[in-house]
Amino acid sequence: MMLVYTPSGPRALRLLLLLLLLAAWKAGSRQVHYSVPEEAKHGTFVGRIAQDLGLELAELVPRLFRVVSKGHGDLLEVNLQNGILFVNSRIDREALCGRSLECSIHLEVIVDRPLQVFHVEVEVKDINDNPPVFSVSEQKLSIPESRLLDSRFPLEGASDADVGENAALTYRLSPNEFFVLDVINKKDKGKFPVLVLGKMLDREENPQLQLLLTATDGGKPEYTGSVTLLILVLDANDNAPIFDRSIYEVKMYENSANQTLVIWLNASDADEGINKEMIYSFSALVPPNVRRTFLMNEKTGEIRVNDAIDFEDSNTYEIHVDVTDKGNPPMVGHCTILVEVLDENDNSPDVVITSLALPVLEDAPVGTVIALISVSDRDSGANGQVTCTLAPHSPFKLVSTFKNYYSLVLESALDRESVANYVLVVTARDGGSPSLSATASVSVEVADVNDNAPAFAQPEYTVFVRENNPPGCHIFTVSARDADAQENALVSYSLVERRVGERALSSYVSVHAESGKVYALQPLDHEELELLQFQVSARDAGVPPLGSNVTLQVFVLDENDNAPALLPRPGAGGAGGALSELVSRSVGAGHVVAKVRAVDADSGYNAWLSYELQPAAGGARSPFRVALYTGEISTTRTLDEADSARQRLLVLVKDHGEPALTATATVLLSLVESGQAPKASSRVLAGAAGAEAALVDVNVYLIVAICAVSSLLVLTLLLYTALRCSAPPTEGACGPGKPTLVCSSAVGSWSYSQQRRQRVCSGEGPPKTDLMAFSPSLPPCPVPDVEVEEQSIGGDCSRKVGYYFFISICCFVNNILSTAFPPHIYVSEYLHPF
């Protein structure tokens, strides 16, 4: 490696400076400088670039080590095996940088994982590989013999494509007796040879002279070039025109309009007459491009602009002007005009964007380099100083890495679900007045990562399914949405397996993995399973996968699939399951002689039983009747001797389902005289008398309870009406319903039900609200606990308040009645109207 620095001063100072430079190089942009001579052979060692950049040889290939050089991609290469930068092809400094004193190749070294960018400057050293060259092989000069001693005749100098000492030219003239060589140092233009007349010419003796002018450069080894000077000695005109100055300096701005005056030359001639008349012209030394750019007025000596003047093409012009008189022979005067072109801000900056890491993952760390940006401006000075800005406001920023080089860097975290694509505009503005700008846009696409789990609209759903459903029927569809994209948003559904009793959940229901449809795999039985609660899991296809669960509560709705079942009374006689009772003929009307007991495994209306007495054969009117809802058989009148001693009654027990199911009970009554009734019957009669007495007391409680319920019901209806008037309208018959609430006591069960949307939207009409009391089948419940599950959000608050209040009243009355009535008194028939 060749680190380029120039040591000076004491040794300690040099060491300190070296340490400071090394620390700055490591902490900063890690810019490395090398130098290589031009025309170096292929494979010439330049520097150990991997070592100097702090990179290990083993990581060059895995990290995709590469070298980028704008416009000079094949001149230098890096051996990835040893990390050495070497010359790959011929480097011609003159073709690369022209006459510029400083010539370097800028390299960008890029490695990935993580992405790093290094800047390397390789200085191309000039060697003396070009000899001095004259534009012509022979220069002709016409010099009158009358020219005075020390007259000066400018010559066209040689040019050398090298720079520095290699281009420092010296001139020598072949030995002669008439001329000596003088050299003029022109400002920033090098040396120009001038012939100085040292001895008067005599055309008759020497009509022409042939001299050799040799130019030698300062390189090692030296190179030379020569030109023949053919001097024609003229006779006659003694005085040549002369300018007031031999060199003129003019400054003008580029882009000057045509016909703009550059300079007005003024020459004088000491002769008179025709020898004093002068003609201005460009010298034969003026190249064609200068002749096209400027226009000479041969009579007045005015030089005007004739073509576009561009500072970026040429910032100086050297114009050689001759003034010739009309003598015979004519005499010529010479001058040189140095035109310096001043820069104007007429070039907009140029912006080049190189994308490196697109698209960008949304979880990319802050500081990730997205793109490299280079800017340039052909102007100079402040007009060529460029600053870059980024718009609009985004999670990115521009970081200056080197002169006129920027990196587009991630400044804050990305979220593809918020913004999936950024269109960034890079504006480069120069420092001119007025300033010029250029823009370039880059589209940054944000790639998705799996950072969003599937989400359900609700954490819990309530589903109502009628029992005895066909196997495989569709009961519900769950749907989860994933905010990610592509495979990260592909959602699959599955059951969260658990045990339901002694069976697996998957034996009851299944869920389709793609559609989320939930199917019942077998007929459900309300009497076996009233509520099936389980969870469905939604998982996306991302890596790693994310998921969430939703709870489904499946209420199995009852259907009328169980007929009433008759219950035998312990100790009752009769054959073939018939109920047998002995009845005394002396009992009065309304005496309870027997009771038919039945239960129904269904619930609600399907379990509400009614009793009917079938007509006797032959149409004879029976002296007995059966209570509609209690099944109690009582006398309709006083029995007499005409009544048959054996009465066979058929009692039809029917539920309220659709269609209704029935059962028939046979009751055998034996009419006996009052003295013949057994003791057991006496006890029954005594119990019946006690029941009648208790019934009288119960009526008082019943009247009080009915009054209380009526008063509370009126207040409830008033409150419900007021809330309904002040609340927004409901959604109609398909509005959300509540699951069935059951409160049981010793004398019966109060059942309050309201159907949900899933039921009432089937076209069966508006939902019903039923309040029933029937035979006790459930254990007593203390204070009723009301739990209402809403499937939709934003239900009617007034309706909820009315429902809760009404349910509380019902359970309150039920508890009063369960306390007031003895267990053997059946009051369902009194409660039925309510």
Helices and strands as residue ranges (DSSP letters): H 11-27, E 32-37, E 45-47, H 49-52, G 57-59, E 66-68, E 76-79, E 84-87, H 93-97, E 104-111, E 116-125, E 138-144, E 152-154, G 164-167, E 170-173, E 179-186, E 190-197, E 208-216, E 224-234, E 242-243, E 247-253, E 261-264, E 267-268, G 273-276, E 278-282, H 288-293, E 294-296, E 302-305, E 316-325, E 332-342, E 350-355, E 360-361, E 369-376, G 381-384, E 386-391, E 396-402, E 405-410, E 421-430, E 437-447, E 455-456, E 460-466, E 473-477, E 480-481, G 486-489, E 491-495, E 499-500, E 503-504, G 505-507, E 509-511, E 517-520, E 531-540, E 547-557, E 565-567, E 579-584, E 592-595, E 597-599, G 604-607, E 609-613, G 617-619, E 624-626, E 632-635, E 646-655, E 662-672, G 674-676, H 679-726, G 732-734, E 741-744, E 749-753, H 757-760, E 770-774, H 797-820, H 828-831
